[in-house]
Amino acid sequence: MGTCVVLIVLAWNVVRLWSTGAAVAMSIVAALMPPVAAIVANLGALDDTDLPRERAPRPRLPRDPDR
């Protein structure tokens, strides 16, 4: 998030004096960074989640009649 803020501040306070197109491009990159980072971060979470599978029932041990 800090990188996004730095990009926007530099774009509109420094870079726009030389190139408005570059300032707009920097702003677009700064705007796209957080959603792309969230998507990339969540890709790993999707790989780890599976639907629960049915487990085979545990075999029951015969009861001791003397108890």
N, C-alpha and C positions, 0 to 999 in steps of 0.2 A: 504494500500500500504506500509505503514511503517512496518507492521508486516512481509510482504513478504521480504522486504529488510533485516530486522533483521534476519530472518530465513536463508537467503542465506549467509549473512556475517558470521553468527555463524557456519553454516554448513561447509563452506569451509575454515574458519580460525581456528576453535576450534574443532568441532566434527570430522572432517576428520582425525585428529591425532589418535583417538581411533577407529573409525569405518567409513569406506568409505561408506558402505551400508546405515548407518544412515544418512550420509551427503547427499547421493543421494535421500533418502526418504524425507528428509527435503526440498530439492530443488524441488522435484515433488509436494509436498504439497504447497510450495510457488508459484509454477507456476500455480496450479489449483485454488488457492484462488480467484484471480480477476474475471475469467470467471464465477465461481460458484456464487460469490457475485452479479454480474450483472444479472444473470439469476434469482436468488431469488428476487432481487429488482424489476425486471420487471414483476414478476408474479402477483403482486398486481395491476399493471397498466392494465393488460389484463382483470382482473375481472371487472374493472370499465367501460370498453368500450363496448358498445353495438352498433349494427347497428341502425341508426335512424329509428324510427317507424313512419308510417303515422299517422298524426293527423286528427281527424275528423274536417271537415270544421266548422268554427264558424257560428252559425245561424245568418242570416241577419235580422236586425230589419226593420220593415216596415217604409218606408219614410213618413214623415209628408207632406201631400199635401199642407198645408198652407205655407210652407217655400219656 
